[in-house]
Amino acid sequence: MKALIVDGEELIRLSLKEVISVSSNFGEVMEAGSQHEFLAKTASHDKLSLIVIHPTSLGADGTDCLRLVQRLYPDAAVVAIMDREGQNIGDTGNIVTVLRNASVGQMVTAIRRALKLPLDGFGSVANKPSRPDVRGALKHEFERFSENTASSRPAIEGVDLGRLSYRQKQILAMAADGLPNKEIAARLSIAEGTVKAHMHAIFKVLGVSNRTQAVIRYGAVGNASQKPGAHSDWAYAAAS
């Protein structure tokens, strides 16, 4: 079976992958962080057993993406993640809904209900499953990325942190704290689109393709350039 997670937040997708893995026997769990990425997945995957989607994390595209899910995969089990009780996302049909702050057990139950799988004999996992090993997954990502950067130390040392503006360092520090773009924008009193533009600019400067790698590389470069007794740019940004 194949599953697809459609959620605008990378760390949430990482956590959901672990939850889905204990929910049933999936051979592949894919991710899409935007409607564009979702459409790219549909081009090469015509059969999906499960789609877990958080419409509002995709901004204005969220409702359209949910409609596309129902249209393109009418036979797939769909779990829609809601921000609050009674939230209106249009005609949910056979979609199973679950709150964003649901426990792991509640999420597992929702997924198995959407898949029309019995909970009998699965109660111990549904009621109290082991927590998804998010920390372990992040550690693996860190180790993998560290190995890559260690083998290209000249490239790391060639990164010019001075090309990052003070605002970009603020945004990267907040991203490292796990804040979504929407909250970063609210705290800095700027548009969410501006935050996204800054993040893309940060990726280019640091030579990475996602948030996790950006945070790791920024920290690695800052520590590598830090002089004894001096504060690194990373520490400065984190304290801002």
Helices and strands as residue ranges (DSSP letters): E 2-6, H 10-23, E 28-32, H 35-44, E 50-53, G 55-61, H 62-72, E 77-82, E 96-99, H 104-114, H 123-127, H 134-150, H 153-157, G 161-163, H 166-176, H 181-188, H 192-206, H 211-225, H 233-239
